Amino acid sequence: MAIAGPGDLPTALDVLETALGSRPTPMQLRKLTIPELDDLAGLLGELSEAQSKDEIPGGTYLVGGWLGTYWSEPFLRGDLSRSLLYYSNLLVLDPLADYFDDRSRLPTTHPIRVRRPEDAKFNTVTSGPAIWSTHGTFMAFRDDPDRAVARFAAIVENLYSLESLIKSGVVVLRSQWPILSDRRDALATSVRHDVRSQAMQSLARQPSTADDAFAVWDNLRGLSLSFSGGAIPSDEPWETQHIFYYLAKTLAIADASGAQYVPSTERDLELLRTKVGSAARFTHPGGFLEEVARVVVPSFDVPIARAVEIRKSSSGFEDWRSTLDRIRRGSRPAEWWSFSTPCGSAVLA
């Protein structure tokens, strides 16, 4: 009996095609109504719930940073292409699930009480994913049907531009929302532990640049609350809670799907090591893959167009990836490497 692989799993595109009768055209998508979007949201939600507890056959990789969330957007096509030169498959967040979810499964964040200098009384400051995550969602656009439908259509068209990757399982979509709900208590416990950890607090409060600031949500890096001593002492440790929740939920999504989380920056790797120990070794080699792509790939469209073919027919893909690993680790950095790639032969300094 054949073992099921990622390409055998139903996808959001399959649900849309079943519901709409065929692969939808751009015109058909833009003629949908709010009630029809509600129906599609329900069907897609059923798929999300059904898959939320299933590990992806054969394992996969969840890359941190913007790629896991915005992977289907055209502005990240180059990053996606380069990643497909290295990873056998990728776990990514389902943009339709993120569009339709009402955010009711997000936790209530710990409020921060800040003393007012003028009268020594307190203001209570509340922030978090429930506020940051709704921009551009169906919930935000619901009262404006034209915008709601247009954004839905744009997401679907982005997905169809990567249809072969999705339906073959090279890119595996998962909704984060059932996982955040199922693991709500565990996530809250994780955040409390990190808030109390001196090592985690010290790292989270270190100065950072725009490039290596810690994520506080899928669409936001570097925003953290700090009141220069104005917060009452018992609330001050909670100023970093969103950094810790984001890390915990990322690990939960990876764990639920049988994926390996790969941090995107050295600081993200350091945060992971501080939380779980020294088992994590590497970050996503984004800069290195950019150089590889520059040297060996004539265009970013090559790995996108051939990713499915490569993984089905190229027995050398794992050798290619092993070679990249050896080069990236700098075992012989001064020498030129000659090797066979999924796209032909290449020489890389």
C-alpha positions in Angstrom: 0.0 0.0 0.0 1.4 3.4 -1.0 2.2 5.8 1.8 0.3 9.1 1.6 2.4 12.2 1.0 1.7 15.9 1.3 0.4 16.0 -2.3 -2.4 13.5 -1.4 -3.9 15.9 1.1 -7.0 18.0 0.2 -6.3 21.7 -0.2 -8.2 25.0 0.1 -8.2 25.1 -3.7 -9.9 21.7 -3.9 -12.6 23.1 -1.5 -13.2 26.2 -3.7 -13.4 24.1 -6.9 -15.9 21.7 -5.3 -18.0 24.5 -3.9 -18.0 26.6 -7.1 -18.2 23.7 -9.5 -14.9 24.3 -11.3 -11.7 26.3 -11.1 -13.0 29.8 -10.6 -12.2 32.6 -13.1 -11.2 36.1 -11.9 -14.6 37.4 -13.1 -16.5 34.7 -11.2 -14.6 35.5 -8.0 -15.4 39.2 -8.3 -19.1 38.5 -8.7 -19.4 36.6 -5.4 -21.7 38.1 -2.7 -21.1 38.4 1.1 -23.5 35.4 1.8 -21.5 33.3 -0.7 -18.3 34.3 1.0 -19.8 33.3 4.3 -20.6 29.9 2.8 -17.1 29.5 1.5 -15.6 30.5 4.8 -17.6 27.8 6.5 -16.4 25.1 4.1 -12.8 26.3 4.3 -13.1 26.3 8.1 -14.3 22.6 8.1 -11.1 21.7 6.2 -9.0 23.7 8.6 -10.5 21.9 11.6 -10.2 18.5 10.0 -6.5 19.0 9.3 -5.5 20.8 12.5 -4.5 17.7 14.4 -2.8 15.8 11.5 0.9 15.8 11.0 2.1 16.3 7.5 3.3 13.0 6.0 7.1 13.0 5.7 7.6 16.2 7.7 8.1 19.7 6.5 9.7 23.1 7.4 8.1 26.2 8.8 10.4 29.1 8.0 10.1 32.1 10.4 9.8 35.7 9.4 7.6 37.1 6.7 7.7 34.0 4.5 5.5 31.8 6.5 2.7 34.4 6.4 3.1 36.3 3.2 4.5 33.5 1.1 1.7 33.8 -1.6 2.1 37.5 -2.1 3.9 38.5 -5.3 6.4 40.7 -3.4 7.8 37.6 -1.7 8.0 35.4 -4.8 11.8 35.7 -4.8 12.1 34.6 -1.2 9.7 31.7 -1.9 11.7 30.7 -5.0 15.0 30.7 -3.2 13.6 28.7 -0.3 12.4 26.0 -2.8 16.0 25.6 -3.9 16.7 24.4 -0.4 13.7 22.8 1.4 11.9 19.7 0.1 8.6 21.3 1.1 7.3 24.2 3.2 4.6 24.6 5.8 2.9 28.0 5.5 -0.1 29.7 7.0 -3.3 29.5 5.0 -4.1 33.1 3.8 -7.8 32.3 3.3 -8.0 31.1 6.9 -6.3 34.2 8.1 -8.7 36.3 6.0 -11.9 34.7 7.3 -11.2 34.0 10.9 -12.9 36.3 13.4 -10.0 36.2 15.9 -12.3 35.1 18.8 -9.8 32.3 19.6 -7.0 34.7 20.4 -6.2 35.0 24.1 -7.0 38.0 26.3 -3.6 39.7 26.8 -2.4 40.9 30.1 -3.2 44.6 30.5 -0.4 47.0 31.6 -1.2 49.6 34.2 0.7 52.8 33.8 0.9 55.6 36.4 -0.1 59.0 35.2 2.5 61.6 36.3 -0.1 64.4 36.7 -2.2 62.7 39.3 -0.5 59.4 40.2 -3.5 57.4 39.0 -3.4 54.6 36.4 -4.2 54.2 32.8 -4.7 50.6 31.6 -3.0 49.9 28.3 -4.2 46.8 26.2 -2.6 45.7 23.0 -1.9 42.5 21.1 -2.8 40.3 18.2 -6.6 40.9 18.6 -5.9 44.5 17.6 -3.0 44.0 15.1 -4.3 41.0 13.1 -7.6 42.3 11.8 -6.2 44.7 9.1 -7.3 43.6 5.7 -9.6 40.8 6.9 -13.1 39.8 5.9 -14.2 41.0 9.3 -12.7 44.5 8.6 -14.2 44.6 5.1 -17.6 43.0 5.8 -19.5 46.3 5.6 -17.8 47.1 2.3 -18.8 44.2 -0.1 -16.7 45.4 -3.0 -13.5 45.5 -0.9 -14.3 42.2 0.8 -14.8 40.4 -2.5 -11.8 42.1 -4.2 -9.5 41.1 -1.4 -10.8 37.5 -1.4 -10.4 37.3 -5.1 -6.8 38.6 -4.9 -5.9 36.0 -2.3 -7.3 33.2 -4.4 -5.6 34.4 -7.6 -2.3 34.5 -5.7 -2.9 30.9 -4.6 -3.7 29.8 -8.2 -0.5 31.3 -9.4 1.2 28.7 -7.2 -1.3 26.0 -7.8 1.2 23.3 -8.8 3.2 23.8 -5.6 0.1 23.6 -3.4 -1.6 20.7 -5.0 1.6 18.6 -5.2 2.4 19.3 -1.5 5.6 21.2 -2.1 3.9 24.0 -0.2 1.4 22.8 2.5 -1.2 25.3 3.8 -2.4 25.1 7.4 -4.7 27.3 9.4 -3.3 28.4 12.7 -6.6 29.2 14.3 -7.8 25.7 15.4 -4.3 25.0 16.8 -4.3 28.3 18.8 -7.7 27.3 20.2 -6.8 23.6 21.0 -3.5 24.7 22.7 -4.8 27.8 24.4 -4.0 26.7 27.9 -0.5 25.4 27.0 0.3 28.7 25.2 -0.8 30.7 28.2 1.4 28.6 30.4 4.3 29.0 28.1 4.0 32.8 28.1 3.8 33.0 31.9 6.9 30.9 32.1 8.8 33.1 29.7 7.6 36.3 31.4 9.1 35.0 34.7 12.3 33.9 33.0 15.2 36.3 33.6 17.1 35.0 30.6 14.1 35.4 28.2 13.3 38.9 29.6 16.9 40.0 29.2 17.1 38.9 25.6 13.7 40.3 24.6 14.6 43.7 26.0 18.0 44.0 24.2 18.2 46.8 21.6 17.5 45.7 18.1 17.5 47.0 14.5 14.6 46.9 12.1 16.1 43.8 10.5 16.4 41.7 13.6 13.6 42.9 15.9 11.5 40.1 17.4 8.1 39.4 15.9 5.0 40.2 18.0 2.5 39.0 15.3 2.5 37.7 11.7 2.4 41.2 10.3 4.4 43.0 12.9 8.0 43.1 14.2 9.6 45.3 16.7 6.6 46.8 18.4 6.9 46.3 22.2 5.5 48.3 25.1 7.9 50.1 27.3 6.9 52.8 29.8 10.3 53.8 31.3 9.3 52.8 34.8 5.7 54.1 34.5 4.2 50.6 34.6 3.5 49.2 38.0 6.2 46.6 39.0 3.9 43.6 38.8 2.9 44.5 35.2 6.3 45.5 33.9 7.4 42.0 33.0 4.4 41.6 30.8 5.6 44.3 28.4 7.3 41.5 26.5 4.4 39.1 26.5 3.7 39.4 22.8 7.2 38.3 21.8 6.8 35.2 23.9 3.3 34.4 22.6 4.4 34.7 19.0 7.3 32.3 19.6 5.0 29.9 21.5 2.3 29.9 18.8 4.9 29.4 16.1 6.3 26.3 17.9 2.7 25.0 18.5 1.9 25.3 14.7 5.1 23.5 13.8 4.5 20.8 16.4 0.9 20.2 15.5 1.9 19.7 11.8 5.0 17.6 12.4 7.2 20.4 11.0 10.6 21.8 11.9 10.6 25.5 12.8 13.5 27.3 11.2 14.2 30.8 12.7 14.8 33.6 10.1 17.4 35.6 12.0 20.2 34.9 14.5 18.3 36.7 17.2 15.2 34.5 16.6 17.5 31.5 16.9 18.9 32.8 20.1 15.4 33.3 21.5 14.5 29.8 20.5 17.7 28.4 22.1 17.1 30.3 25.3 13.6 28.9 25.5 14.1 25.2 24.6 17.8 24.6 25.0 20.6 24.1 22.4 18.9 21.6 20.1 18.2 24.3 17.5 21.3 24.9 15.4 20.6 26.9 12.2 18.6 29.8 10.9 17.0 30.0 7.5 19.9 30.7 5.1 18.2 33.5 3.2 21.3 35.5 2.3 23.2 32.4 1.3 20.3 31.2 -0.9 20.1 34.6 -2.6 23.7 34.2 -3.6 23.1 30.6 -4.8 20.1 31.8 -6.9 22.2 34.6 -8.4 24.9 32.2 -9.5 23.0 29.1 -10.5 19.4 30.0 -11.3 18.8 32.1 -14.4 15.5 33.5 -13.0 13.4 33.2 -9.9 10.6 31.6 -11.9 12.7 28.5 -12.6 12.4 26.9 -9.1 8.7 28.0 -8.9 7.9 26.4 -12.3 10.0 23.3 -11.9 9.6 22.6 -8.1 7.1 19.9 -8.6 9.0 18.3 -11.4 12.3 18.5 -9.5 10.9 16.7 -6.4 9.2 14.0 -8.5 12.0 13.2 -10.9 15.3 14.5 -9.6 17.1 11.9 -7.6 19.9 14.4 -7.0 17.8 16.9 -5.1 18.9 15.6 -1.7 22.5 15.6 -2.9 22.1 19.2 -4.0 20.7 20.1 -0.6 23.5 18.3 1.2 26.0 20.2 -0.9 24.4 23.5 -0.1 24.5 22.6 3.6 28.2 21.9 3.4 28.9 25.2 1.7 26.7 27.1 4.1 28.5 25.7 7.1 31.7 27.0 5.6 33.7 23.8 5.8 35.9 24.9 2.9 35.0 28.6 2.3 38.1 29.5 0.3 37.5 27.0 -2.4 35.3 26.9 -5.5 32.6 24.3 -5.5 31.4 22.5 -8.6 28.2 20.5 -8.4 25.2 19.4 -10.2 22.0 21.2 -9.5 18.3 20.5 -10.2 18.6 23.1 -13.0 21.9 21.9 -14.4 25.6 22.2 -13.5 27.0 25.2 -11.6 30.1 26.5 -9.9 29.8 28.6 -6.8 32.4 30.5 -4.9 
